[in-house]
Structure formats: C-alpha cells, structure tokens
Amino acid sequence: MSIILPLVILVPFLFAGLSLFINRRNLGTLSIISSSLTFLLVMAIIYQAFISGIGSVSSNSDYIPSLGIGLHFQVTDLTLILILMTSIVFLSASIVGTYFIEKGERIYGFIFLMAEGASIGLFLSANLFLFYVFFEIAEIMMFFIIFVYGGYDRRYASIKFIVYSLVASLLLLVGIMVIYANVTPHTFNINQIAAEAGSMPIGAERLAIILLLIAFMIKTPVFPFHSWLPDAHTEAPTTGSMILAGVLLKFGGYGLLLIFLMLPTAAHYGLYLASLFGFSAIYAAFVAMRQGNIKRMIAYTSITDMGIVSLGVAAGNVLGTSGAVYAMLSHGLAVSLLFLVAGTLDELYGTLEISRIKGVMKLYPSLSYLFIIGVFAVVGLPLTSGFIGDLLIFFGSFSRFGVGGLLPITSLVLMGGFLFWMIEKMFWGPKHSDAYRALEKKVIYGGLILLAATFILGILPSIMLAISNF
C-alpha cells in the first residue's frame, strides 16, 4: 500500500484549512507552497510508477465494507497523466492568483485549495462513491469562485453553471446506483465493475450508459449541452477560467473513458457517439469565429478540443484512448495559458473585446509570445503536446471509422485559421491605446510553467506514454 496517494490528496485540504487562520498577507505564499508540494508529490508518484510499475501504486482501506465502499485510490494508465496536468495547472494558477484576486483572499484561498484536492482525489479514485464525492466538491468550489469573484454577470453565469452541474450530478448518481444494484457482487469498485459488468442485465447496462453519457457530455461539454461554458468562462475570474478549462472539463473526458472501461456495451455505440462528438467540434469552431469577446472565443475552442478528445474515446482502441488522455493533458496546459493571457489583457486594457485590443506585441512582447505559443499547442502544431494528442486520436479514429473519422480535422483547420487571424489583428495591429497597468512578473512566471510543460511533453512524449504503458 502506498501512503503517497492519500497524502497527495490530503495536502491541499490541510492547507485549505490552514488558510482560514494564517495572516492575510501570506495567503498567496501559502497557496504556492501547497501547490508546489502537491506537484512534487505527483512527481514522486510518477517516479514510483516508473520504478515499480503503475500497478504497484495504490492505497486501499475499508470505509463501509458492507456497502462495498472503500477508501481505494490507484494510479492507472489514464490517471497518471491527468494528475500531472492538474498539479501543473494549479501551480501556475497559484502563482498568479494574487494578481487577479484583490479582495476576499482568505475565502478564495480556501476554495482554491479545496478544488485542487478534490480534482486530484477524483482522478485517483478507484471507487465510484469517492469519485462522486470529489466530483461534487470540485463543482461546488467552482460555483463559489464564479459567484463570488466573477464579473458583472457572475450571478447569472454561476446559477447557470450550477444548474447544469446539478443535472449532471443527479444523472451521475442515478447511473452509479444502477450499476451498483445490477453488478454482482454489489460494489462501487471500478476494477470489479469492469470485471463483472458482462453479467449485468443488458437493459440495466444500457440505462447506466445513457445516464452516465449525458452526465459526462454536460461536463465535457458536448453539443447540445455546451451553452453553460461560454457564460461561465466570460464571467469567471482568470484563475477560475484556468481551473475550469484546464482541469474540471477533464472530469467529463475522463468520465467518458470510464464508461468504455467499465461497460463493454458502450463500444457498440462508438460510431454514433463519434458522429456527435465530431459535429460538436466542428460546430464550436464555426461559433468561435463569430465571437468578439476573447474569453468566449477561447471557451468555444475548448469545446472544439474536447470534442476531438471525445472522438478518441469513441474510437475505443489503444491509439484513440492514449490520444484522448494526452490531448486532455495538452489542452489543460494550453488553454490555461490562453486564459491566463486573456485575463491579463483584461487587466491591462480594461476590456475583453478583440476589436479594442491592439498592438500588444509592441507593449508586451513576452505576453504576446506566451499567447502565440499557446495557440500553437491548441491547434496541434509539431513540437507541442497538442500535436501528439491529435495525431494519436486521428490515427485511432481512422483505424476505427475509416476516412469519416478524419472529418473533424476540419474543426482544427477552421479554429487555427481564425486564431492566427485574431493574433495578427490584436498583437501586430497598430497601437491605438496604452495599457492601464504594468505587467507583473508573476504572470510571466505562471505562463512559463505551462509553456515549459507544453514543450517538454511535446518534444519527449515517451516520458509519459512509456510510463503509462500506452
């Protein structure tokens, strides 16, 4: 049994409690220390998995054994990459947090660290009961981040967010109970469910698939369950957008992978799901081109990228699955970087309107390069982590669905063309207004962490793919 797994989950929760009592001036430092320690523990987990094998990194203790509920955590091929992504995004967000949050720092620090602990806990959970608990905690924390620290229409956006989240949570809970009631022996253990799901009545299995599919498609999100995301991103504070896009959207992608892992009948619907996911990606790319607000535009590119991720899941083969996980890693890093720069531009120029932001390269070249390279990763250019994920997904999709599996590539072409046009308009256009605030170094430091991870994992993908046995 590995004590490091419960420890990496407990650290953010313990620091969250400490944040309620520490001096207000030290709250930012506390968040950085907590996120740095979490990152180091994640690196220790990766090292242990490399030395001893992934199967050896697990922790299990009884909680309510009569109901099949245990405090069971494990590292798998899927979750190893996702906890690395989570730790990097939260570390970057902790560094820039004090730049964007200027009031209510104590409550924000508590909420931020609770969200980090819940996110790590969800990805490491080997028990659906724990998965659901951590899912709920993270969603509630994000609601408060938007509701308390968001923009002018934060109340509308946060209420819309929580309504969609509650629907997803209810469907998830019912789906879990359907599985629990129909698998023998009754259990919430993901590994046991995957081993025994073939004995479930076909009607119950299909019902569970439908419930879980809708729940996770809401959180991914996939058309037509996507409308909450642009509103949430537009009103969320910058660090909230980084966490939401970089980590919480992956709850949906990871959940879709779990469906295919646990319930074998889901593979029979791969073609229909791939068609929906591909359409969602292309639709969002077209809608992104019509946005005048930079955060709404990035939100729609997230829907496109997560549609591509879901396509890899629907392929149901090794290439598609490994590509989906790696694409989630890349998207988490790259889109967090884009939202970091977008939020900084809002602070500097006092607006998120693309038409009113000009000449950024002349005023803030370092900030400009961060955004441009983030776009490279989002559209999957070589040497970035996005290239590896997209390449594997489309190889897997072509292998499963033929030429039709390559059609969603058009969404990346459309999205890339629009993003590069926007870069030319905003960053190389003539300067017609001065910024309102000086650029703080902490923004560059936070961005460089994401940038470095994007390049390292793009140039040397074997580091993670080999450890994960893909």
Buried (B, 14 or more C-beta within 10 A) or exposed (E): EBEBBBBBBBBBBBBBEBBEEBEEEEBBEBBBBBBBBBBBBBEBBBEBBEEEEBEEBBBBEEEEEEEBBBBBBBBBBBBBBBBBBBBBBBBBBBBBBBBBBEEEBBBBBBBBBBBBBBBBBBBBBBBBBBBBBBBBBBBBBBBBBBBBBBBEEBEEBBBBBBEBBEBBBEBBBBBBBBBBEBBEEEBBBBBBBBEBBEEBEEEBBBBBBBBBBBBBBBBBBBBEBBEBBBBBBBBBBBBBBBBBBBBBBBBBBBBBBBBBBBBBBBBEBBEEBBBBBBBBBBBBBBBBBEBEBBBBBBBBBBBBBBBBBBBBBBBBBBBBBBBBBBBBBBBBBBBBBBBBBBBBBBBBBBBBEBEEBBBBBEBBEEBBBBBBBBBBBBBBBEBBBBBBBBBBBBBBBBBBBEEBBBBBBBBBEBBBEBBBEBBEEBBEBEEEEEBEEEBBEBBBEBBBBBBEBBBEBBBEBEBBBEBBBB
